[in-house]
Amino acid sequence: MRSRIILGCAFIALATACTTSTNATSDGGTSDTSDAASTTDAGAGADTSTTTTADAGADTSTTTTTDAGTGDAATGTDGGSTVDLTTVCNGADQYEPNNTQGTAKALPLNAKGVADIGAGVTQADGDFYSFVTPKADPVTVTVAYTAPVGDSTQLTLKAVNQAVAEQGRDTTTRTGTSQTLLVNFEATAGGTFAAEVNSDNATCMAYELKIDAQVCTDAFEDNDDAAHPATLPTGVQNATISALDVDWYKLTAPATAGSCVVSYTVPAANTQQVAVILMNSASSEIMRDTTQRTGTTGTLTVNWTVADAPALVKVVANDDFCTSYTINCH
């Protein structure tokens, strides 16, 4: 079972086959499955997925293999691997003891919200790592490994919160020599989470663990609910959206007639659909545009008169795919 992944902002390309997937999120947004249209994955290699989010929908996911380099949790970046896996099974594991959640190795995230390490795991010695998320934003956790030809080792990945509630897991069976496992979920600001890596083989398997807690963030976060809207400046603004992370904005003074325009572009065969909803100061809906795009680009427009001028704007998506968009309300 593969958990959902948010990929649009970093555009990670994954090398393994996609499989059935599930994830649970802690999205604090108002649940409304009609906010954005629900769709089914399209295109070759697309997942069949079940997602529990504030604004639900199915998504298209991809996976990536990693290249070798040098680095650690403090210096890892969000642009590719900096980890050397050639020696991790040949000596003492610097992250031990970390065989339970209670002894999980704390991994600091760098300024970009990333930790990137290399370690080794055996069947008798599972690995736990804890990390603190800076925002209530989507988090992606990946484990990449390569086994020698003829080696049957399979790794699994799970993420839990501090209360040990599961956030997602990936137990996808490796069919080639390389595999990337991935889990993503909506974090909480200042929340502590743990990643668990396990093996079914007594022989040490080297792997790269990467945590990205800002894979789909923007300058307006955290603006995930009506109680914490971001003030929307005039003019065209840039932001990101996924089904895991609803965006709320406060309009400064829409006393006259006006409009909001939201535009976004996704890759061909992607199923993302975005919607824009106007609200009054009590968070009651005034009007919406849920027009489904038919090409790769979608444009949503909502016009209002003086009599129904909004106080809040809500942008939602039906797909976990991290999507860049522009918004202009005037």
MIZA-642555 format. One record per residue (C-alpha): residue number from 1; residue in one letter; x, y, z. Coordinates in steps of 0.05 Angstrom, whole numbers. Example, Ala and Ser with C-alpha at 12.3 -4.5 7.8 and 13.67 -1.06 7.14 Angstrom:
<nodes>
{1; a; {246; -90; 156}}
{2; s; {273; -21; 143}}
</nodes>
This chain:
<nodes>
{1; m; {0; 0; 0}}
{2; r; {29; 67; -19}}
{3; s; {12; 132; 15}}
{4; r; {0; 195; -23}}
{5; i; {56; 241; -45}}
{6; i; {58; 315; -58}}
{7; l; {103; 327; -116}}
{8; g; {83; 387; -157}}
{9; c; {127; 439; -122}}
{10; a; {191; 398; -125}}
{11; f; {170; 357; -186}}
{12; i; {202; 294; -160}}
{13; a; {205; 238; -212}}
{14; l; {198; 169; -184}}
{15; a; {228; 107; -216}}
{16; t; {184; 53; -187}}
{17; a; {116; 28; -208}}
{18; c; {56; 61; -174}}
{19; t; {9; 19; -131}}
{20; t; {-54; 24; -90}}
{21; s; {-46; 78; -38}}
{22; t; {-79; 107; 24}}
{23; n; {-63; 164; 71}}
{24; a; {-95; 199; 130}}
{25; t; {-84; 272; 143}}
{26; s; {-95; 321; 199}}
{27; d; {-118; 378; 153}}
{28; g; {-153; 430; 195}}
{29; g; {-192; 460; 138}}
{30; t; {-267; 457; 131}}
{31; s; {-286; 390; 100}}
{32; d; {-325; 398; 36}}
{33; t; {-318; 344; -16}}
{34; s; {-357; 386; -65}}
{35; d; {-307; 444; -62}}
{36; a; {-266; 414; -119}}
{37; a; {-289; 359; -165}}
{38; s; {-268; 288; -149}}
{39; t; {-232; 254; -207}}
{40; t; {-198; 188; -223}}
{41; d; {-125; 182; -240}}
{42; a; {-107; 183; -313}}
{43; g; {-46; 166; -354}}
{44; a; {4; 110; -354}}
{45; g; {31; 88; -286}}
{46; a; {-23; 125; -247}}
{47; d; {-42; 102; -177}}
{48; t; {-110; 78; -155}}
{49; s; {-116; 116; -91}}
{50; t; {-159; 128; -30}}
{51; t; {-146; 193; 8}}
{52; t; {-175; 220; 72}}
{53; t; {-166; 296; 70}}
{54; a; {-205; 359; 85}}
{55; d; {-222; 365; 12}}
{56; a; {-216; 295; -17}}
{57; g; {-196; 271; -85}}
{58; a; {-153; 220; -121}}
{59; d; {-84; 237; -146}}
{60; t; {-28; 220; -192}}
{61; s; {38; 201; -160}}
{62; t; {108; 188; -184}}
{63; t; {172; 164; -152}}
{64; t; {246; 179; -156}}
{65; t; {312; 144; -150}}
{66; t; {368; 180; -115}}
{67; d; {440; 195; -133}}
{68; a; {499; 189; -87}}
{69; g; {538; 245; -55}}
{70; t; {558; 268; 14}}
{71; g; {517; 302; 67}}
{72; d; {475; 295; 130}}
{73; a; {410; 317; 161}}
{74; a; {435; 387; 173}}
{75; t; {459; 399; 102}}
{76; g; {411; 359; 58}}
{77; t; {373; 399; 6}}
{78; d; {308; 392; -29}}
{79; g; {339; 386; -98}}
{80; g; {368; 315; -97}}
{81; s; {407; 267; -54}}
{82; t; {471; 287; -19}}
{83; v; {478; 220; 18}}
{84; d; {534; 169; 11}}
{85; l; {506; 98; 23}}
{86; t; {570; 60; 7}}
{87; t; {593; 53; 80}}
{88; v; {531; 54; 123}}
{89; c; {528; -22; 132}}
{90; n; {603; -30; 143}}
{91; g; {610; 0; 212}}
{92; a; {573; 27; 273}}
{93; d; {506; 59; 258}}
{94; q; {512; 131; 282}}
{95; y; {436; 135; 293}}
{96; e; {432; 76; 342}}
{97; p; {400; 62; 389}}
{98; n; {335; 80; 354}}
{99; n; {296; 14; 354}}
{100; t; {231; 43; 384}}
{101; q; {192; 107; 379}}
{102; g; {215; 123; 450}}
{103; t; {288; 120; 428}}
{104; a; {277; 152; 360}}
{105; k; {337; 191; 335}}
{106; a; {319; 265; 330}}
{107; l; {334; 293; 261}}
{108; p; {340; 369; 255}}
{109; l; {309; 400; 194}}
{110; n; {350; 452; 156}}
{111; a; {326; 521; 136}}
{112; k; {288; 491; 78}}
{113; g; {252; 442; 123}}
{114; v; {293; 382; 99}}
{115; a; {332; 325; 132}}
{116; d; {370; 276; 87}}
{117; i; {409; 218; 117}}
{118; g; {437; 150; 100}}
{119; a; {431; 90; 147}}
{120; g; {425; 14; 149}}
{121; v; {369; -31; 174}}
{122; t; {360; -105; 189}}
{123; q; {300; -148; 207}}
{124; a; {320; -149; 281}}
{125; d; {337; -76; 284}}
{126; g; {284; -29; 258}}
{127; d; {298; 46; 256}}
{128; f; {258; 104; 284}}
{129; y; {271; 178; 271}}
{130; s; {235; 237; 301}}
{131; f; {228; 307; 272}}
{132; v; {191; 372; 288}}
{133; t; {151; 405; 233}}
{134; p; {155; 481; 228}}
{135; k; {86; 493; 197}}
{136; a; {18; 462; 188}}
{137; d; {39; 442; 117}}
{138; p; {44; 378; 77}}
{139; v; {105; 334; 94}}
{140; t; {137; 282; 48}}
{141; v; {179; 225; 76}}
{142; t; {216; 179; 28}}
{143; v; {261; 119; 36}}
{144; a; {303; 99; -25}}
{145; y; {344; 35; -29}}
{146; t; {378; -10; -80}}
{147; a; {389; -85; -69}}
{148; p; {440; -129; -105}}
{149; v; {413; -174; -160}}
{150; g; {383; -235; -127}}
{151; d; {373; -201; -59}}
{152; s; {301; -209; -36}}
{153; t; {302; -154; 18}}
{154; q; {239; -112; 24}}
{155; l; {236; -48; 66}}
{156; t; {174; -14; 92}}
{157; l; {161; 58; 115}}
{158; k; {110; 86; 165}}
{159; a; {99; 155; 195}}
{160; v; {64; 168; 261}}
{161; n; {51; 229; 304}}
{162; q; {71; 238; 377}}
{163; a; {8; 201; 399}}
{164; v; {30; 142; 354}}
{165; a; {-29; 154; 308}}
{166; e; {-10; 131; 239}}
{167; q; {-3; 186; 186}}
{168; g; {11; 138; 128}}
{169; r; {52; 79; 106}}
{170; d; {84; 49; 44}}
{171; t; {95; -26; 40}}
{172; t; {102; -30; -35}}
{173; t; {138; -93; -58}}
{174; r; {203; -80; -95}}
{175; t; {203; -113; -163}}
{176; g; {269; -86; -191}}
{177; t; {335; -73; -157}}
{178; s; {314; -3; -133}}
{179; q; {254; 22; -95}}
{180; t; {230; 88; -66}}
{181; l; {178; 86; -11}}
{182; l; {139; 148; 5}}
{183; v; {89; 176; 54}}
{184; n; {59; 244; 59}}
{185; f; {12; 277; 107}}
{186; e; {-10; 344; 134}}
{187; a; {32; 365; 194}}
{188; t; {18; 412; 251}}
{189; a; {59; 473; 268}}
{190; g; {112; 452; 319}}
{191; g; {87; 380; 317}}
{192; t; {132; 320; 331}}
{193; f; {128; 262; 283}}
{194; a; {167; 197; 273}}
{195; a; {188; 157; 212}}
{196; e; {196; 81; 221}}
{197; v; {237; 39; 173}}
{198; n; {235; -37; 176}}
{199; s; {266; -95; 137}}
{200; d; {246; -168; 126}}
{201; n; {319; -192; 120}}
{202; a; {374; -205; 170}}
{203; t; {426; -175; 123}}
{204; c; {437; -100; 130}}
{205; m; {405; -58; 75}}
{206; a; {430; 13; 64}}
{207; y; {377; 65; 50}}
{208; e; {368; 140; 44}}
{209; l; {315; 173; 87}}
{210; k; {291; 242; 66}}
{211; i; {241; 286; 102}}
{212; d; {215; 349; 69}}
{213; a; {169; 390; 113}}
{214; q; {163; 448; 65}}
{215; v; {150; 411; 0}}
{216; c; {86; 450; -13}}
{217; t; {90; 516; 25}}
{218; d; {86; 589; 5}}
{219; a; {92; 659; 35}}
{220; f; {19; 659; 59}}
{221; e; {23; 598; 104}}
{222; d; {-3; 580; 154}}
{223; n; {-71; 601; 126}}
{224; d; {-108; 535; 131}}
{225; d; {-174; 555; 162}}
{226; a; {-223; 613; 170}}
{227; a; {-193; 632; 237}}
{228; h; {-124; 644; 206}}
{229; p; {-133; 675; 138}}
{230; a; {-75; 710; 105}}
{231; t; {-86; 782; 84}}
{232; l; {-87; 782; 8}}
{233; p; {-51; 841; -23}}
{234; t; {-77; 873; -87}}
{235; g; {-48; 849; -153}}
{236; v; {-27; 780; -176}}
{237; q; {-1; 736; -119}}
{238; n; {33; 668; -123}}
{239; a; {16; 609; -78}}
{240; t; {11; 533; -75}}
{241; i; {-48; 486; -62}}
{242; s; {-62; 413; -51}}
{243; a; {-119; 372; -22}}
{244; l; {-79; 367; 42}}
{245; d; {-74; 442; 53}}
{246; v; {-133; 490; 42}}
{247; d; {-117; 564; 32}}
{248; w; {-157; 621; 64}}
{249; y; {-149; 695; 48}}
{250; k; {-177; 758; 78}}
{251; l; {-195; 814; 30}}
{252; t; {-175; 883; 54}}
{253; a; {-234; 926; 33}}
{254; p; {-278; 897; -22}}
{255; a; {-332; 951; -13}}
{256; t; {-344; 958; -88}}
{257; a; {-359; 908; -143}}
{258; g; {-300; 865; -161}}
{259; s; {-274; 797; -179}}
{260; c; {-224; 742; -161}}
{261; v; {-186; 704; -214}}
{262; v; {-147; 640; -198}}
{263; s; {-104; 608; -252}}
{264; y; {-62; 544; -249}}
{265; t; {-26; 496; -296}}
{266; v; {-11; 422; -285}}
{267; p; {25; 369; -326}}
{268; a; {-13; 330; -379}}
{269; a; {-56; 273; -351}}
{270; n; {-55; 303; -281}}
{271; t; {-123; 301; -246}}
{272; q; {-117; 363; -203}}
{273; q; {-178; 409; -202}}
{274; v; {-180; 474; -162}}
{275; a; {-240; 514; -138}}
{276; v; {-248; 584; -110}}
{277; i; {-302; 602; -59}}
{278; l; {-323; 671; -34}}
{279; m; {-345; 677; 38}}
{280; n; {-375; 731; 82}}
{281; s; {-345; 750; 149}}
{282; a; {-383; 694; 183}}
{283; s; {-350; 643; 136}}
{284; s; {-416; 629; 101}}
{285; e; {-410; 618; 26}}
{286; i; {-432; 673; -22}}
{287; m; {-412; 642; -88}}
{288; r; {-360; 595; -119}}
{289; d; {-328; 575; -185}}
{290; t; {-314; 500; -190}}
{291; t; {-306; 499; -266}}
{292; q; {-264; 438; -285}}
{293; r; {-206; 450; -331}}
{294; t; {-204; 407; -394}}
{295; g; {-132; 424; -415}}
{296; t; {-70; 432; -373}}
{297; t; {-89; 502; -351}}
{298; g; {-149; 523; -310}}
{299; t; {-176; 593; -297}}
{300; l; {-230; 607; -246}}
{301; t; {-267; 674; -241}}
{302; v; {-317; 697; -189}}
{303; n; {-349; 766; -196}}
{304; w; {-387; 803; -142}}
{305; t; {-430; 865; -134}}
{306; v; {-430; 915; -78}}
{307; a; {-489; 879; -46}}
{308; d; {-452; 812; -41}}
{309; a; {-380; 836; -31}}
{310; p; {-339; 780; 4}}
{311; a; {-294; 784; 64}}
{312; l; {-258; 718; 55}}
{313; v; {-233; 676; -3}}
{314; k; {-222; 601; 2}}
{315; v; {-181; 561; -49}}
{316; v; {-185; 485; -48}}
{317; a; {-161; 427; -91}}
{318; n; {-184; 355; -100}}
{319; d; {-114; 324; -108}}
{320; d; {-53; 317; -64}}
{321; f; {-10; 340; -123}}
{322; c; {23; 406; -101}}
{323; t; {0; 457; -151}}
{324; s; {26; 528; -161}}
{325; y; {-28; 580; -175}}
{326; t; {-38; 655; -181}}
{327; i; {-94; 693; -148}}
{328; n; {-115; 764; -163}}
{329; c; {-174; 795; -126}}
{330; h; {-193; 867; -140}}
</nodes>
